[in-house]
Amino acid sequence: MHQKLVALRVRHAILDAKIEREARRPHTDTIRLTALKKLRLRLKEQITQVEREFFRKEPRGNGMVRA
């Protein structure tokens, strides 16, 4: 599960860089930029889902709260 999360985060970072590059171009391809942003959003949703599953399976403590 951890490897999947790392892989998704790497892909998300790569998309961030591509979006940044595309946005800086003098004649930005808005269709491409929109497609990249949608892809990045889907990745973010996948990351959130994997994190939820990971933390749900993570063993809980003994129920005591630390001060």
Contacts in CASP RR format, 6 or more apart in sequence:
PFRMAT RR
TARGET T0000
AUTHOR 0000-0000-0000
METHOD contacts of the structure
MODEL  1
MHQKLVALRVRHAILDAKIEREARRPHTDTIRLTALKKLRLRLKEQITQV
EREFFRKEPRGNGMVRA
1 50 0 8 1.000
1 53 0 8 1.000
1 54 0 8 1.000
1 57 0 8 1.000
2 54 0 8 1.000
4 50 0 8 1.000
5 47 0 8 1.000
5 50 0 8 1.000
5 51 0 8 1.000
5 54 0 8 1.000
8 43 0 8 1.000
8 46 0 8 1.000
8 47 0 8 1.000
8 50 0 8 1.000
9 47 0 8 1.000
11 43 0 8 1.000
12 40 0 8 1.000
12 43 0 8 1.000
12 44 0 8 1.000
12 47 0 8 1.000
15 36 0 8 1.000
15 39 0 8 1.000
15 40 0 8 1.000
15 43 0 8 1.000
16 40 0 8 1.000
18 36 0 8 1.000
19 33 0 8 1.000
19 36 0 8 1.000
19 37 0 8 1.000
19 40 0 8 1.000
22 28 0 8 1.000
22 29 0 8 1.000
22 32 0 8 1.000
22 33 0 8 1.000
22 36 0 8 1.000
23 33 0 8 1.000
END
